[in-house]
Amino acid sequence: MRSAVIVDVVRTPSGRGKPGGALSAVHPVDLVAGVLTSLLERSGLESRQIDDVLMGCVSQIGDQSLNIARQAVLAAGFDETVPAVTIDRQCGSSQQAAHFAAQGVIAGAYDIVIAAGVESMSRVPLGSSAHGGTVSQGVAHRYPDGLVNQGVSAELIAQRWGFDREELDAFSAESHRRAADAWTRGAFDSQVIPVLAGDADAVAFDETVRAGTTVDSLAGLKSAFRTDALAARFPDLGWRITAGNSSPLTDAASAVLIMSEEKAAELGLTPRARFHSFAVVGDDPMMMLTGPIPATRRILERTGLGVDDLDAYEVNEAFASVPLAWLRELGADPAKLNPWGGAIALGHAVGASGTRLLGTLVSYLEATGGRYGLQTMCEGGGMANATVIERL
């Protein structure tokens, strides 16, 4: 069977996803076009050699409409013969793009393919693509009390696993500490490309990282999702989820160059990692964010690996309660969980997060000499992807 290998992964810095954020002046098409161009420049490839570009994006409306993947390929100056498609698996969109790309290589449909992701949450607010939509009769019949937003799901997880506010805030402060430390040591230098944002200096660092974050500084923040109606519906919730223990709205793009091992050898390129296994699951749409737990169990069963065989795990920090619940259920080592910080610090540009996490995982395994790494993330509607890679 053919192997699918990772040759390179790049990303932009993370900008705050609100007006005035460091990257808010950059059109999302141009933002992701920059990482596509960078992949070609770094590998010495011509765009005609790319069989396809698969791109994750969640809010496919406004500046992110019209198949943003194709728009980005054209904006990047790729040959017009290069096709592209946009994928929405909610927060796991670009991780799914990487799955489809690698699986296409393994199946022989592709020799060289790019998986990417983008989200400009300052210009296209999260949820805007659902504006004016209604709930179908079938869904309403199955869930007569109605489903809830992700913030309430994060609250339900905190309640079920008994995480108090201090524990959630401590995890969040540690995410910022790890991310700030990684930046100080130059851990992200090889994967982050500066972005020119208007007349200002190039943006070269993650705007979302706050090095001085402490439990005390987070303690004064109020609940982000409590309303009177929700409090009446869920009278026992502690309402512990705040802006401080949630991932921030973010602008960013990322991309990974994937090819067959044979093609890499033919081109004289050195693979950095191999895709080892894939999994995707559905889960309870009310809890919504617990999918990484069964996704991890499924992929470990498929690979025959145990959690202790993994050298690092990137579990997306949509909210602090999500990786904490995963950690407890899997009995995993906290030191291996998001060792360079996670989305609470590095940002969660939803369509771009999958390939961002992949780049962090590859770089961490290289820096530490680890062999196997796991990536998994919760997704809207109650789903999750999981990927195991092997460093080469």
RODOKE-519870 format. One line per 8 residues: number of its first residue (from 1); their letters; for each residue x, y, z of C-alpha. Coordinates in Angstrom, 3 decimals. Layout:
# residues N
NUM	a	X Y Z | ...
***
This chain:
# residues 392
1	mrsavivd	0.000 0.000 0.000 | 1.221 3.500 -0.829 | 2.194 5.767 2.042 | 1.094 9.381 2.363 | 3.786 11.616 3.824 | 3.971 15.183 5.088 | 6.689 17.184 3.381 | 5.968 20.603 4.872
9	vvrtpsgr	3.458 22.500 7.005 | 3.127 26.280 7.273 | 0.745 28.706 8.915 | 0.124 32.380 9.438 | 0.265 33.926 12.884 | -3.048 34.059 14.727 | -4.802 37.422 14.783 | -7.673 38.319 17.055
17	gkpggals	-10.877 37.650 15.166 | -12.531 40.986 15.692 | -12.387 44.413 14.030 | -8.980 45.918 14.663 | -7.314 42.541 15.049 | -3.825 42.238 13.581 | -5.036 40.380 10.479 | -8.541 41.822 10.162
25	avhpvdlv	-7.522 44.021 7.216 | -6.435 40.977 5.178 | -9.026 39.319 2.933 | -9.272 35.616 3.858 | -8.580 34.610 0.249 | -5.298 36.511 0.341 | -4.516 35.223 3.831 | -4.609 31.584 2.766
33	agvltsll	-3.118 32.305 -0.662 | 0.039 33.329 1.181 | 0.486 29.925 2.805 | -0.152 28.167 -0.512 | 2.551 30.249 -2.186 | 4.912 29.624 0.702 | 4.558 25.840 0.384 | 5.606 25.984 -3.271
41	ersglesr	8.534 28.304 -2.577 | 9.830 26.183 0.299 | 9.573 22.909 -1.647 | 10.707 24.202 -5.048 | 7.566 22.840 -6.713 | 5.653 24.324 -9.623 | 1.922 24.781 -9.122 | 1.171 22.535 -12.128
49	qiddvlmg	2.540 19.616 -10.091 | -0.260 19.932 -7.517 | -3.095 17.498 -8.252 | -5.651 19.187 -6.003 | -6.092 21.658 -3.144 | -8.521 20.675 -0.371 | -9.355 23.476 2.034 | -11.322 23.682 5.262
57	cvsqigdq	-13.543 26.699 5.935 | -16.604 26.822 8.196 | -18.436 30.082 7.471 | -18.693 29.865 3.686 | -20.447 33.174 3.121 | -19.403 36.730 2.251 | -15.625 37.000 1.851 | -15.377 33.219 2.316
65	slniarqa	-17.947 32.225 -0.298 | -17.644 31.137 -3.945 | -15.535 28.070 -3.085 | -12.798 29.958 -1.230 | -10.312 27.187 -2.017 | -10.543 27.909 -5.749 | -10.409 31.650 -5.123 | -7.241 31.199 -3.068
73	vlaagfde	-5.553 29.031 -5.711 | -6.167 31.761 -8.277 | -5.054 34.533 -5.905 | -1.857 32.590 -5.159 | -0.968 32.603 -8.847 | -1.346 28.848 -9.248 | -1.803 27.550 -12.754 | -5.456 27.675 -13.757
81	tvpavtid	-5.418 23.891 -14.272 | -5.081 23.265 -10.503 | -8.505 22.401 -9.009 | -9.632 23.123 -5.454 | -12.539 22.310 -3.156 | -13.804 23.697 0.153 | -14.761 21.363 3.018 | -16.932 21.979 6.080
89	rqcgssqq	-16.654 19.557 8.975 | -16.985 22.425 11.413 | -13.898 22.858 13.632 | -12.284 19.785 12.072 | -12.619 21.063 8.500 | -8.919 21.272 7.644 | -8.108 18.109 9.588 | -10.707 16.411 7.402
97	aahfaaqg	-9.099 18.044 4.367 | -5.789 16.450 5.398 | -7.542 13.081 5.818 | -9.102 13.259 2.365 | -5.802 14.394 0.843 | -3.756 11.628 2.457 | -6.375 9.001 1.704 | -6.366 10.137 -1.926
105	viagaydi	-2.600 9.622 -2.058 | -2.874 6.189 -0.453 | -5.597 5.219 -2.950 | -3.498 6.404 -5.892 | -5.814 9.264 -6.857 | -3.158 11.883 -6.053 | 0.620 12.100 -6.191 | 0.942 15.596 -4.707
113	viaagves	-1.858 17.430 -2.901 | -2.247 20.373 -0.536 | -4.606 20.354 2.446 | -5.278 23.773 3.917 | -7.653 25.797 6.045 | -8.685 29.395 6.601 | -11.051 31.430 8.737 | -11.287 35.195 9.083
121	msrvplgs	-13.596 35.473 12.060 | -13.228 39.257 12.140 | -14.615 39.628 8.621 | -17.002 36.643 8.551 | -18.371 36.149 12.077 | -18.851 32.618 13.348 | -22.426 31.514 12.714 | -23.057 34.034 9.962
129	sahggtvs	-23.536 31.294 7.382 | -26.481 30.005 9.429 | -28.211 33.386 9.621 | -31.878 33.056 8.769 | -31.798 29.262 8.849 | -34.489 27.207 10.547 | -34.487 23.866 12.339 | -35.923 21.023 10.282
137	qgvahryp	-38.997 19.180 11.499 | -37.014 15.956 11.692 | -34.369 17.408 13.977 | -36.972 19.220 16.080 | -38.912 15.967 16.491 | -35.817 14.048 17.574 | -34.637 16.788 19.961 | -37.869 18.467 21.120
145	dglvnqgv	-36.136 20.527 23.835 | -33.698 21.879 21.260 | -29.932 21.527 20.937 | -27.585 24.095 22.452 | -24.566 26.159 21.416 | -21.029 24.931 21.993 | -20.518 27.093 25.062 | -23.393 25.375 26.841
153	saeliaqr	-22.008 22.009 25.745 | -18.684 22.984 27.328 | -20.601 23.810 30.521 | -22.326 20.398 30.431 | -18.930 18.700 30.107 | -17.543 20.669 33.052 | -20.567 19.621 35.089 | -20.394 15.922 34.125
161	wgfdreel	-16.682 15.596 34.885 | -16.781 17.885 37.908 | -14.302 20.542 36.770 | -14.484 23.641 38.928 | -13.711 27.166 37.775 | -10.201 27.192 39.252 | -9.263 23.970 37.434 | -10.510 25.333 34.108
169	dafsaesh	-8.682 28.636 34.596 | -5.473 26.886 35.694 | -5.483 24.814 32.511 | -6.004 27.971 30.467 | -3.211 29.889 32.164 | -0.877 26.945 31.547 | -1.800 26.955 27.848 | -0.679 30.589 27.602
177	rraadawt	2.503 29.857 29.566 | 3.443 26.945 27.306 | 2.678 28.898 24.126 | 4.658 31.945 25.275 | 7.577 29.726 26.240 | 7.475 27.958 22.855 | 7.569 31.304 21.053 | 10.478 32.481 23.211
185	rgafdsqv	12.450 29.341 22.328 | 11.728 29.739 18.610 | 9.625 26.577 18.441 | 7.227 28.081 15.898 | 9.786 29.893 13.763 | 10.026 27.202 11.087 | 6.280 26.989 10.475 | 4.969 30.557 10.854
193	ipvlagda	5.198 32.920 7.884 | 4.833 36.702 8.461 | 1.802 38.404 6.923 | 1.706 41.938 5.537 | -1.436 43.584 6.870 | -2.031 46.883 5.108 | 0.473 49.635 5.814 | 1.474 48.205 9.175
201	davafdet	4.561 46.127 9.833 | 4.311 42.452 8.986 | 2.491 40.366 11.589 | 4.945 37.693 12.715 | 3.653 36.463 16.086 | 0.401 35.076 17.486 | -1.587 38.039 18.736 | -3.719 35.708 20.847
209	vragttvd	-0.947 34.594 23.234 | -0.961 36.466 26.568 | 2.236 35.589 28.402 | 1.175 37.128 31.719 | -2.064 35.169 32.082 | -2.637 33.784 35.596 | -5.458 32.070 37.443 | -5.990 35.280 39.392
217	slaglksa	-6.259 37.385 36.246 | -8.855 34.989 34.820 | -10.873 34.742 38.015 | -12.680 38.039 37.502 | -14.193 37.092 34.134 | -17.922 36.446 33.979 | -19.729 33.501 32.431 | -19.761 33.908 28.653
225	frtdalaa	-22.838 31.831 27.827 | -25.307 32.129 30.700 | -28.685 33.646 29.888 | -31.816 33.675 32.016 | -33.525 31.252 29.647 | -30.584 28.806 29.689 | -30.248 29.114 33.467 | -33.905 28.144 33.802
233	rfpdlgwr	-33.431 25.182 31.456 | -30.237 24.004 33.168 | -30.651 25.045 36.805 | -27.761 22.887 38.052 | -25.046 24.218 35.730 | -22.214 26.042 37.447 | -21.701 28.468 34.517 | -17.911 28.219 34.700
241	itagnssp	-17.045 28.799 31.020 | -15.666 32.293 30.359 | -13.805 34.070 27.589 | -10.627 33.233 29.491 | -11.035 29.447 29.494 | -12.375 29.359 25.922 | -10.503 29.671 22.635 | -10.613 33.216 21.215
249	ltdaasav	-12.174 34.170 17.888 | -9.255 34.138 15.469 | -8.075 35.008 11.963 | -5.534 32.560 10.492 | -4.654 30.181 7.669 | -2.526 27.043 7.453 | -1.551 24.415 4.880 | 0.248 21.078 4.581
257	limseeka	2.027 19.590 1.554 | 1.213 15.885 1.210 | 2.504 13.394 -1.336 | 3.326 9.752 -1.845 | 6.599 8.550 -0.385 | 7.702 7.512 -3.872 | 6.997 10.955 -5.325 | 8.938 12.631 -2.519
265	aelgltpr	11.940 10.415 -3.260 | 11.650 11.119 -6.981 | 11.675 14.871 -6.326 | 14.501 14.717 -3.793 | 12.245 15.987 -0.980 | 12.609 14.709 2.572 | 9.342 13.594 4.214 | 8.903 14.798 7.777
273	arfhsfav	6.149 12.411 8.880 | 3.860 9.657 7.625 | 0.109 9.406 8.067 | -0.333 6.275 10.167 | -4.095 6.056 10.721 | -7.369 7.982 10.564 | -10.689 7.964 12.396 | -13.854 10.030 12.420
281	vgddpmmm	-16.857 9.553 14.691 | -20.248 10.992 15.519 | -21.248 11.569 19.131 | -23.999 13.074 21.299 | -24.927 16.423 19.671 | -26.087 17.855 22.998 | -22.746 17.254 24.712 | -21.319 17.954 21.229
289	ltgpipat	-17.653 18.330 22.225 | -16.941 14.881 23.710 | -16.204 13.302 20.307 | -12.408 13.265 20.756 | -12.826 10.579 23.438 | -14.451 7.886 21.224 | -12.399 9.069 18.222 | -9.194 8.427 20.157
297	rrilertg	-10.388 5.053 21.358 | -11.296 4.059 17.817 | -7.957 5.088 16.317 | -5.968 3.401 19.084 | -7.932 0.197 18.484 | -7.197 0.420 14.760 | -3.494 1.052 15.220 | -2.900 -1.350 18.097
305	lgvddlda	-1.166 1.471 19.949 | -1.790 2.404 23.558 | -2.012 5.969 24.784 | 1.403 5.502 26.421 | 2.917 4.690 23.000 | 2.098 8.215 21.846 | 4.783 10.853 22.342 | 2.428 13.835 22.090
313	yevneafa	-1.265 14.578 21.728 | -2.751 17.702 20.216 | -6.316 17.865 21.531 | -7.962 21.079 20.390 | -8.686 23.486 23.213 | -12.049 24.773 22.034 | -12.827 25.123 25.746 | -10.710 23.999 28.700
321	svplawlr	-13.272 21.383 29.718 | -12.803 19.487 26.421 | -9.129 18.399 26.724 | -9.521 17.977 30.494 | -12.359 15.470 29.983 | -10.305 13.724 27.269 | -7.314 13.547 29.603 | -9.307 11.999 32.418
329	elgadpak	-11.095 9.453 30.238 | -7.934 8.303 28.437 | -5.696 8.331 31.513 | -3.089 10.174 29.430 | 0.015 12.059 30.540 | -0.759 15.790 31.054 | 2.817 16.697 30.091 | 2.256 15.304 26.578
337	lnpwggai	-1.022 17.184 26.071 | -0.586 20.308 23.921 | 3.015 20.768 25.118 | 3.474 24.033 23.169 | 0.109 25.408 24.248 | -3.249 25.022 22.581 | -6.084 26.984 21.036 | -6.883 28.875 24.241
345	alghavga	-3.562 30.663 23.680 | -2.719 30.062 20.009 | -6.218 30.785 18.738 | -8.926 28.778 17.025 | -9.567 30.018 13.488 | -12.044 27.203 13.075 | -11.466 26.295 9.418 | -7.685 26.507 9.794
353	sgtrllgt	-7.169 24.794 13.146 | -6.849 21.240 11.852 | -3.780 21.855 9.729 | -2.390 24.246 12.364 | -2.459 21.501 14.979 | -0.878 19.114 12.491 | 2.033 21.492 11.945 | 2.564 21.917 15.673
361	lvsyleat	2.510 18.149 16.177 | 5.046 17.467 13.420 | 7.386 20.179 14.702 | 7.133 18.976 18.306 | 7.936 15.363 17.385 | 10.959 16.576 15.428 | 12.159 18.782 18.271 | 11.881 16.019 20.871
369	ggryglqt	12.711 12.924 18.823 | 9.257 11.439 19.384 | 7.832 8.854 17.016 | 4.025 8.831 17.231 | 1.670 11.768 17.666 | -2.115 12.009 17.954 | -4.284 14.895 16.805 | -7.990 15.084 17.606
377	mcegggma	-10.591 17.815 17.804 | -14.238 18.254 18.691 | -16.614 19.479 15.996 | -19.983 21.204 15.863 | -22.950 18.863 15.769 | -21.192 16.210 17.854 | -18.347 14.785 15.747 | -14.570 14.390 15.956
385	natvierl	-11.612 13.482 13.768 | -8.485 11.722 14.982 | -5.156 11.323 13.198 | -2.025 9.417 14.169 | 1.202 10.421 12.456 | 4.658 8.847 12.619 | 7.739 11.039 12.492 | 10.265 10.011 9.837
***
